[in-house]
């Protein structure tokens, strides 16, 4: 399975902050936002990743992450010329995927749980068709809502329903088998002119191949799409790190835990940042 991070959003809801820099490069407490979705793919056991960025931004992302070699990964980049929806990322990534299954994560989504890695690896191993994740919220009406049975089989998906059939929403993380490219190629743009990821999920639902993995109460999901949610995300990350003593979204530590790099390589990366608490954390691993 390969991974795609859709980080092509300009973040117009965050203007003027995002006029000079695209949203995935904004700081969320002590690290760039892009670290968090990238860390999700690492925890799922994925080491080959395509990051889709806005036009003109590849050099900036390369300056931050390079080709991933320092993390034991392979990171490549592509551009989404115009905003054509989440499902467009699958078409952009067709050549990169080369027939493999894919884990797709949105560049402004943050997930955290002590058991996150185990949950993601289980979902990736047991993916037959498509797997989405269900996150419980009190008011699901502003979101895409999924209804599923006790076996995790999806029954219905509704976008921003007035009367939701479930309190579980679908956050921006999806696992698909290699038939997803053919599905994406046959999508028709929605009324807003985009290729909707909900339509991809509905195609799998109609085939009875859409599994839902509910995320328990120990899971935190944060969406940094507005100034308010960006601030809240930063405060939550700070509080989690202060409480647990573990850094959230630390891709160097996660790469080490996954066996992608050695302890000495982690410490070398830490020495490069030794003037920061982040670098000192790496040196203590």
Long-range contacts (C-beta under 8 A, 24 or more apart in sequence): 1-44, 1-45, 1-46, 1-100, 1-101, 1-102, 1-103, 1-124, 1-127, 1-175, 2-46, 2-48, 2-49, 2-50, 2-96, 2-97, 2-100, 2-101, 2-102, 2-103, 3-41, 3-44, 3-46, 3-48, 3-49, 3-50, 3-102, 3-103, 3-104, 3-105, 4-49, 4-50, 4-51, 4-52, 4-89, 4-90, 4-93, 4-96, 4-97, 4-102, 4-103, 4-104, 4-105, 5-34, 5-37, 5-38, 5-41, 5-49, 5-50, 5-51, 5-52, 5-105, 5-106, 5-107, 6-52, 6-80, 6-86, 6-89, 6-104, 6-105, 6-106, 6-107, 7-34, 7-37, 7-51, 7-52, 7-53, 7-61, 7-107, 7-108, 8-52, 8-53, 8-54, 8-79, 8-80, 8-83, 8-89, 8-107, 9-54, 9-83, 9-107, 9-108, 10-54, 11-108, 11-225, 13-225, 13-226, 13-227, 14-225, 14-226, 14-227, 14-230, 17-227, 21-60, 22-53, 22-54, 22-57, 22-60, 23-107, 23-108, 23-224, 23-225, 24-53, 24-107, 24-108, 25-60, 25-61, 25-64, 26-224, 26-230, 27-234, 28-110, 28-224, 28-230, 28-233, 28-234, 28-237, 28-249, 29-233, 29-234, 29-235, 29-237, 29-238, 29-241, 30-237, 30-238, 30-241, 30-247, 30-276, 30-277, 30-278, 31-249, 31-250, 31-278, 32-64, 33-107, 33-108, 33-110, 33-224, 34-61, 34-64, 34-65, 34-107, 35-249, 35-250, 35-251, 36-109, 36-110, 36-111, 36-248, 36-249, 37-105, 37-106, 37-107, 37-108, 37-109, 37-110, 37-172, 38-65, 38-249, 38-251, 39-248, 39-249, 39-250, 39-251, 39-254, 40-105, 40-109, 40-111, 40-116, 40-120, 40-173, 41-103, 41-105, 42-71, 42-73, 42-251, 42-254, 42-255, 42-258, 42-260, 43-116, 43-117, 43-120, 43-121, 43-254, 43-258, 44-103, 44-117, 44-120, 44-121, 44-123, 44-124, 44-175, 45-120, 45-121, 45-124, 45-258, 46-103, 46-124, 47-72, 47-73, 47-74, 47-258, 47-260, 48-73, 48-74, 49-73, 49-74, 49-75, 49-76, 50-75, 50-76, 50-77, 50-78, 50-93, 50-96, 51-75, 51-76, 51-77, 51-78, 51-107, 52-77, 52-78, 52-79, 52-80, 52-89, 52-92, 52-93, 53-77, 53-78, 53-79, 53-80, 54-79, 54-80, 55-79, 55-81, 70-261, 70-265, 70-269, 71-251, 71-252, 71-255, 71-260, 71-261, 72-255, 72-258, 72-259, 72-260, 72-261, 72-265, 73-255, 73-260, 83-194, 84-189, 84-193, 84-194, 84-195, 85-189, 85-190, 85-194, 85-195, 85-196, 85-197, 86-172, 86-194, 86-195, 86-196, 86-197, 87-184, 87-187, 87-194, 87-195, 87-196, 87-197, 87-199, 87-200, 88-184, 88-194, 88-195, 90-176, 90-180, 90-181, 90-184, 90-200, 91-181, 91-184, 91-185, 91-195, 94-181, 97-178, 97-181, 99-178, 100-178, 101-127, 101-175, 101-176, 101-177, 101-178, 102-175, 102-176, 102-178, 102-180, 103-173, 103-174, 103-175, 104-173, 104-174, 104-175, 104-176, 105-172, 105-173, 105-174, 106-172, 106-173, 108-172, 108-223, 108-224, 108-225, 109-171, 109-172, 109-173, 109-221, 109-222, 109-223, 109-224, 110-220, 110-221, 110-222, 110-223, 110-224, 110-233, 110-237, 110-248, 110-249, 111-171, 111-173, 111-219, 111-220, 111-221, 111-222, 112-219, 112-220, 112-222, 112-240, 112-248, 112-249, 113-215, 113-216, 113-218, 113-219, 113-220, 114-218, 114-244, 115-218, 116-219, 117-254, 117-257, 119-213, 119-215, 122-213, 123-175, 123-211, 123-213, 124-175, 126-211, 127-175, 127-176, 127-177, 127-211, 128-177, 128-209, 128-211, 129-176, 129-177, 129-179, 129-204, 129-207, 129-209, 129-210, 129-211, 130-174, 130-175, 130-176, 130-177, 130-180, 130-200, 130-201, 130-204, 130-209, 130-210, 130-211, 131-174, 131-175, 131-210, 131-211, 131-212, 131-213, 132-170, 132-173, 132-174, 132-175, 132-201, 132-210, 132-211, 132-212, 132-213, 133-170, 133-171, 133-173, 133-212, 133-213, 133-214, 133-215, 134-166, 134-168, 134-169, 134-170, 134-212, 134-213, 134-214, 134-215, 135-168, 135-169, 135-170, 135-171, 135-214, 135-215, 135-219, 135-221, 136-167, 136-168, 136-214, 136-215, 136-217, 137-167, 137-168, 137-169, 138-167, 140-164, 140-166, 140-167, 140-168, 140-169, 143-169, 143-170, 144-169, 144-170, 144-198, 145-169, 145-170, 146-170, 146-212, 148-212, 148-214, 152-211, 152-212, 152-213, 152-214, 153-208, 153-210, 153-211, 153-212, 154-201, 154-204, 154-205, 154-210, 154-211, 154-212, 156-205, 157-198, 157-201, 157-202, 157-205, 159-198, 168-212, 168-214, 170-201, 171-221, 171-223, 172-223, 174-200, 174-201, 176-200, 176-204, 247-278, 247-281, 250-278, 250-281, 250-282, 252-282, 253-281, 253-282, 253-285, 256-285
